[in-house]
């Protein structure tokens, strides 16, 4: 008897080809034997549509990048117009309107200027660290070449960025390549002693930073901080007082303050940038992710006139000699400009305040769940720590959420949501009910 194999569907074929030829990021590929990647055909608003016709609510904004929903018509129109004008030109020796206009706009928003562009968040971290150390070299203090960050901090996975990323899983395999920075205690409000306020935790952590800088400032170039939320540490949130105190300490000990707004910028914390809630100005700001509304890769580092002037000289070696081929790409810059225009047109920060209250109300049953600890929200970021004995809670939860048409990927035992800013009533209900149902289904597996 002859046997024939049924032809693969288009979805199955795409998944098989992906597994045969694509090395997926931050993934143990062997796990895809049991759980193949989901093939996505298109996206609209907060929804992703699979090649099998199913749709999924993008509850984490496709790794925290999407702000105004997928395929937003204003951003699409800007990109189409730019494609007709200029797709790319190298930025060394040339310039163009989108990169100039975007630099001006970012300067107006932050109070810093001289934007230096990269491709992604890790690149922005590399740029800021190199620029800080080179500044001290150019000003006659080359010993100031080391860095300090917070326990649990995450700033990217390239070799330089790993130096200030305090997450062992990401950096242990590459330890021989990495020049590790020092770490000081995180002001994570979950670390509060009985009766201690989040501001008290911030002050206690700042005192530890002060002690460290008092001893090591002579060879320290910069402190790098994720303002208000340490995302990869399980959405660890802290009081703005820490940033105010860190600014004062960096001034006292002549150390640069770098704020990594890659994930926290562009409205995620409730203000345009997280550090603005502390009423202070850093020496460097790293931007990426939401910068283009989740359409094209782009990052930027902004700094002060003082830093810029330290590189301004006849000697080429004193210049900041860093680049990549697509630096300041016109299409990406135009997408970023269109994204910033939407903030003005839609009064986004105010609208997000209203939307966040609706999501709070819908998620109340989840927040009040008996297995939830440290329920918290800041701006458009929600997090719930789950009391569970499951060692693979994150993987199991993700599967249950996907079965309910919801993209949520816990960090360890921390369930979080960071959705686009365009959820309607149906999407809010999908997020809230799906998250709760997936949690109950996951916890039932503890007894299996």
Secondary structure, DSSP 4 states (H G I P E B T S, - for coil): ----PPPPPHHHHHHHHHHHH---TT--GGGGGTSPPPPEEEEEBTEEEETTS-EEEETTHHHHT-SS-BT-HHHHHHHHHHHHH-S---SSS---HHHHHHHHHHHHHHS-EEEEEESSHHHHHHHHHHHHHHHHHHTT-TT--EEEEETT----SSHHHHTT---HHHHGGGGGG--PPEEE----GGGPPTT--HHHHHHHHHHHHHHHHHHHGGGEEEEEE-SSEEGGGTSEE--THHHHHHHHHHHHHT-EEEEE-TTTTTTTTSSSSGGGGGT---SEEEE-GGGGTTSS--EEEEE-HHHHHTT-SS-GGGS-----TTTT-HHHHHHHHHHHHHHHHHTHHHHHHHHHHHHHHHTHHHHT-TTEEEEEEETTEEEEEE----TTHHHHHHHHHHHTTEE---BTTEEEE---TT--HHHHHHHHHHHHHHHHHHHHGGG-
